């Protein structure tokens, strides 16, 4: 059984020559290793309310809290073994936005990996409003 992410990855793998020609290897990885978390970051920063530069124009703190996986789709030379290393939080086209989010922590990204915001949730959390 495929998840939506698996279906998108599979589609690009079978149609790679038609749609991914001319892209850099890191840009190709955005499609071949498609991740919904990165698409969510793209929607928030660029696609939602396209007439506004910066999408919804959320604060970097909010975008940092949204980013559970502060890494790029591919990091050459890094062997992804852990489950958390297989997920990523932004596409190559949103690297600039993510670098601004990462700058809040006053630490630069190393090899395309940032530091998770203390406000991002690792697990699902239920909030009860009384």
N, C-alpha and C positions, 0 to 999 in steps of 0.2 A: 504494500500500500504506500503510495506516494503522498508526501505532504505537498503543500503549495510550493514551498521552496525547492523540493526535489523535482517537481514537475518543471519549474522554470529552469533549473540547472540542466535537466535532461534535454529540454527543448533547445537550449543554446548549444549543448554538446552535439546534438544531431544536426543543427543548422549553423554550425560555427563558421564555415567558409562564406556563407552568404551575408552574415551580419557582423562578424567580428574582424573582418579583414581590415588591415591598416591600424588596428589598435595596438598600443603598447602591451607587453605581457601583463603588467599590473592592471591595466584597464580590462583586458580579456578576463582576468581572474574575477573581477567584479561580477561578470555575467556567469562564468563557468562555476563559480563557487557562491552563487547568489545567496544573500542572507537578508531576511525580513527586517532585522534590526537596522541594518544599513539603509534599507529602503525607507524605513520610518524616519531616520535622521534626514534623509534627502527630502522627504515630503515636508518635514517641519522647517527646514532651512531654505528650500528652494521652490518647491512645487505648490504648496498651499498658498493661496493668494499671490499668484505669479506676478501680478502688477507691482507688488512691493519687492524691492531688492532685499533678499534675506527671508523670503517666505513669510512666516507668521511673526517674524522679528521677536522671537522669544529671547530672554536673557541667556547669557552663556551659562549661568548657574542652572537654569531650567534644562538647557540642552545637555549639560553635564550630567544632571540627574537622570535624564532619559537614556544616556549612553551606558548600557550595561557592559558592552564589550569595546573598550577604547583601543581598537587596533584596526589596521587596514586589512583589506581582503587577502593580500599576499605579502609576505615578508621573505624576500629571497634569502636563502641560507638558513632559514629557521624550519626545523622539522616539527610539524604540528602533531603532537601526540595526545595531549590532553583535550578533553571535550571543550573546555573554555578557550583553547587556542584555535579551534575549528570555526568558532563564531567570530564575526567581526562587526564593527559598529558604524563604519562609514565607507563610502565608495571613493575612488580616486578623485572624482569630480568635486567631492565635498571636503577634501583634505584641508583646504584653507579655512573653512568654517570650523573643522574639528581642531585645527591648531590653535585657533582663537579660544575655543572652549578649554583646551588643555593648558593654555597660558595662564588660566586662573590659578592653577596649582603651582605656578612659578617653576615648573619643571618642564623642560622640552620633551617632546616625544622622542624616544630612542627606537630606531628601527621600525618606525610606524606604530609603536605601541605607546599609549598614554597610561595615565593612572586613573583608575575608576574613582568617580566622585563619591564622597561619603554619603551623598543623598541618593545615589542610585541603589535600587533594591535588588539583591541577589535572588531572592525568592519572592514568590507571590505573597502579598500581605493583604489581609482583610482589615479594612478600616471600619470601625463601628462609630457611628455618630449618634449620640444620645440626645 
